[in-house]
Amino acid sequence: MAFLFFLFLSGTCNLSFSQAVNENDSSEKHMVVFTIGDSTMANKKAEVAPETGWCQAFPAFVDQTVEIKNRAVNGRSTKSFIAEGRWKSVLDSLKAGDYVFIQFGHNDQKIQDSTRYAEPFTTYRKNMELFVLGSREKGAIPILFTSIVRRKFENGFLVDTHGDYPVVVRQLAAEMKVSLIDLQLLTTGAVTALGEEATKKIYLYTLPTDKFPKGRADDTHLSFEGANLVAKLVAQQLVLLNNSLAKHIKLKLIQN
């Protein structure tokens, strides 16, 4: 399995951030995808480059008739995303036929922060249900995502850091008959295939600069290469789901 992931990865990180932005620039879009979640998805400012959210890279994998409205925000959990009125803003904008990508979990598990913490089987599940039901009430199509894996190795083996949160997402997808893209599983395979040292390339490992004098060794957030990798995984899974968005995926970019 690791060998197969290695072959897949060899053609993954060949897209630049500028491609991800420019190829989605069109005034004749007719399909809209809203993305809600945390910093692993969110758009990043140039000053923190090469940090990139995977939804920031995703537009490169769809044709110009698709508009990506990335509403993911750094540091948000399901609880804070709702409390700050961000979900209401998305909900008010939804139209029938729109898609909603939903990925939370990284910040819901911050038990020390009462403004963000959401217990997985109660508050977190209720909030995720709210996103699904609200989307469907507007005629939009929700897709659930488990969180991307953190780069945490122990004795050479990748270990889980998300606990029950991905379990809840999988259960909810099955019970509510919602399409699921299991990014925890997919990124676990990809990171394992690359190995402990090589995966520094896809996470946020940088040398010292004026802005970051100590450099960065961040095992949660993604580099340009990492964001493109995850976006490509998502595009491949959308094709397999064979929904109305699938026909807008640039197949040449996900086959090489």
N, C-alpha and C positions, 0 to 999 in steps of 0.2 A: 504493500500500500504506500509506504513512504517513497518508494521509487517512482510510482505513478504520480504522486504529488510533485516530486522533483521535476518530472518531465513537464507537468502542467505549469509549474512555476517558472520554468526557463523562458516562457514566452509571455509572462504576465506583466512585467514592470517596464513596458516599452512606451508608455504614454506619458507625455509631459502634462503639468498642471495647466499650461496655456491651452493645450488641446481640450482638456476637460471643460474649460470655460467656453472657448470660442466655438467649438463644434455644436454647442447647444443654443447659439445665438440666432434666433429666427423670429420674425414677426408673424409667421403663419402657423403657429402651434395650435393643435386642437386636442391634445391630451395633456392633462395636468397630473403631476405626482407631487403630493405634499409629503415631506419627510419630517418626522418628529422624533426627538431623542436627545442624546447627550453629546459631549465633546468628541466622541469617536466618529460622529457623523457630521458635525457642524462645519460650516465655512470658517476658514481661518484668515486672519489678516496677513499681509505679506511680511510684516515685521517679525512673525514667529516662524517663518519658513525654515526648514522644509515641513513643518507640521501641517498636515492636511487631513480633513475629515473625509471618510469614504463617500459620503453623499456629495461632497465638493468635486470628487473625481468622477462620479457616476454619469454625469451628462455626456461624457465622451463615448459612452457605450450605447446611447440611444440616438435615433435619428432626429432631425430638426423639427419634427412635428410634435415632439414631447417637451413640455416645460417642467423643469424640476424646481419646485418651490421649497427650498431647504429651510425649515423652521427649527431644526435642531439647535440647541444652545448649550454652550459649555456649562458643565456643573449641574445640569438639571436632572431631577428624578421625576417619576410620574407625579409625585406629590407636589413638588415645587412648580412643575410645568403647568399643572392645573391651577394652583393657588395664585400664580402670577398672571392668570388670564390668557396664557399662551394657547391653551387648547381651545378656549372659546373663540379666539381670533381665527384659528384654523377652521373650526367648525362653522363659523359664520361665512367663511369663504368657499366651503365645499360645494360642489355641484355634482349632479348625477354623472356617473362615469369616471369621476376622478379616482385616483389611487391614493392611499395613505400608507406609507411605510412607518412602522412603529417599532422602535428599539429602545428600551430602557432597561436598567438593571445596575449599571456601574455605580450610580449614585444613590439608588434606592437602598443599597446595603450599608450606607454610612450611618450606623446606629448612634453615633455620637452627635449627630446633627438632626434635631427634631424637625427642622424645616424641610428636610429631604428624606429622612428614613421612612421606608414603607415595608412593613413586615410582609414577607413573600406570599404567604397563603391567605392573607386577609386584605390589607390595604393595597398592596401592590396588585394583587389579582383584581380587586374591585376597580382600580384605576385603569388597568389594561382592558377590562370589560367595557368600561366607560368609553374608551377610545374606539373600540370595535363597534359598540352599539350606536354611538353617535355618528360614526362614519356611515354605517348602514342606513340609519334614519335619513340621511341626506342623499342616499343613493350612491354613495361612494364605495370603493372596494378596499377594505383594509387588508394589509399583509403584515403578519407578525414576524419579528426577527428576534432570535436570541442574541445576547451580547457577544461581540468579538472577544476572543480569548486574550487575557493578559499574558505577557511574556514572563512567566515565572517558572524557572527551572530549579529542581532540587535533585542533586546527584545525577544530573544529566537527563532527567525526565521532566516533561512539562506537567505542571500540577494545576488543578482547577482552583479558581478564586471566587467563583460566582455562586457557589452553593445551590440553594433551591430556586433561585430566580429563573434560570433556564428551564427547570422542571415545570414551573408554573406556566411559562409561555407555551411549552409543548402540550401540557394538559388543556390549556385554554383553547389552543388552536384545534385540538381534536374534538373537544366538547362543543365548541361554537362553530365548527366547520369553517375555520378561517385558514387561508393559505399560510404556510409557515416556511420561512427560510432559516434554517438552523445554522446561523453563523458561528455559534460556539463550536459546533461539531466540525464545520468546514475549516475554520481558522485553526482549530486544534490540529487537524490533519496537515494543513499547510505549514504551520510553525514547526511541528514535529519533523516533517520532511526536511525542512531547511536546517534544523539543528540550532543549538544554543547560540553559537557565535554568529552564524550567518544571519540569524533573525534580527540582529541589531540593525541591519540595513533597512528593515521594513518598519521598525519602531523608531522612536525619536532619540537617536544617539547622535550628538553633535559635538564638535570641538568648541573650545571657548571662543566667544566673540565679545564685542563691546556690550551687547545687550544681555548676553548670557556668559558672564566671565568664567563661570565654572563649567561651562558646557552643559549638555543635557544627557541624562541617562534615564529615559522615561519608558517604562515597559507597558504603558497603557495606550498612549497616543501614537498615531501613525505618521510615517514619513510620506513623501510623494509616492515612493514605490509601494509602501504598504497600503495606502489608500487606493491606488490603482489595482492592487492585488485583490482587495476586498470587494471593490466595485465590480471587478471582473467575475468574481465568485457569484455575486448577486445577479449579474446579467445572465450567467450560465443557468442559474436556478430559475430565473424568470422564464427562460426558454423552455425548461423542463415542465414548468407549471402550465405552459401553453394557454395563457390567458390573453386578453386583448392587448396587453402591453408587450407580450412576447414578440409580436410581429414587427415591433419597432426597435428591437435590439440589433445592433450592428454585428452580424454573425461573424464577419471576418476578424473582428477584434477579439472574439472569445474562442476562436478555433485554433489560433496559432500558439 
